[in-house]
């Protein structure tokens, strides 16, 4: 069932793909490899280019494995307004 935390995760996946110019975990070819990587704590991207540090770190926080560690949508909007 969709949740607000899942929506934050999805939003961040899109933003990180835009920041990096390629798909998350591009080097992994099977869906279960991605799940294993997330559970193991493997970062989804190897390189960011021309991305402010604060946006990169905040986006990575949004894809936390623990849904309770993800910010709420209103906090994301506030960050985008101020940065």
C-alpha positions in Angstrom: 0.0 0.0 0.0 1.4 3.4 -0.9 2.6 5.6 2.0 3.8 9.2 2.3 7.3 7.8 3.1 7.2 5.8 -0.1 6.3 8.9 -2.0 9.3 10.7 -0.5 11.5 7.8 -1.6 10.1 7.9 -5.1 10.6 11.6 -5.4 14.2 11.3 -4.3 14.9 8.5 -6.7 13.7 10.8 -9.6 15.8 13.7 -8.3 18.9 11.6 -7.8 18.5 10.3 -11.3 18.3 13.8 -12.6 21.3 14.9 -10.6 23.4 12.0 -11.9 22.1 11.7 -15.4 21.5 7.9 -15.1 19.3 5.4 -13.4 19.8 4.3 -9.8 22.1 1.3 -9.3 22.8 1.3 -13.0 25.5 -1.3 -12.6 23.0 -3.9 -11.1 20.9 -5.8 -13.6 18.3 -7.6 -11.5 15.7 -6.2 -9.1 16.7 -8.4 -6.2 20.3 -7.2 -6.5 19.0 -3.7 -5.9 17.1 -4.8 -2.8 20.2 -6.6 -1.5 22.3 -3.4 -2.2 19.8 -1.2 -0.3 19.7 -3.6 2.7 23.5 -3.8 2.7 23.8 0.0 2.7 25.3 0.4 -0.7 25.0 3.9 -2.1 22.9 4.0 -5.2 25.2 6.3 -7.1 28.9 6.4 -7.7 29.2 9.9 -8.9 27.4 13.2 -8.7 28.2 16.1 -10.9 27.3 19.7 -10.5 25.1 19.0 -7.5 25.1 21.1 -4.4 26.3 19.1 -1.4 23.1 19.9 0.6 20.9 18.6 -2.2 22.8 15.4 -2.6 22.9 14.7 1.1 19.2 15.5 1.5 18.2 13.4 -1.4 20.2 10.5 0.0 18.4 10.9 3.3 15.1 10.7 1.4 16.0 7.2 0.2 16.9 5.9 3.7 16.1 2.2 4.2 14.3 3.2 7.4 11.2 5.0 6.3 11.0 6.9 9.6 14.4 8.6 8.8 13.0 10.1 5.6 11.9 13.8 5.8 8.3 14.7 5.2 7.2 16.4 2.0 6.7 19.8 3.6 10.4 19.7 4.7 11.5 18.9 1.1 9.4 21.9 -0.2 11.0 24.2 2.4 14.5 23.0 1.5 13.8 23.7 -2.2 12.6 27.2 -1.4 15.6 28.1 0.7 18.5 26.6 -1.3 
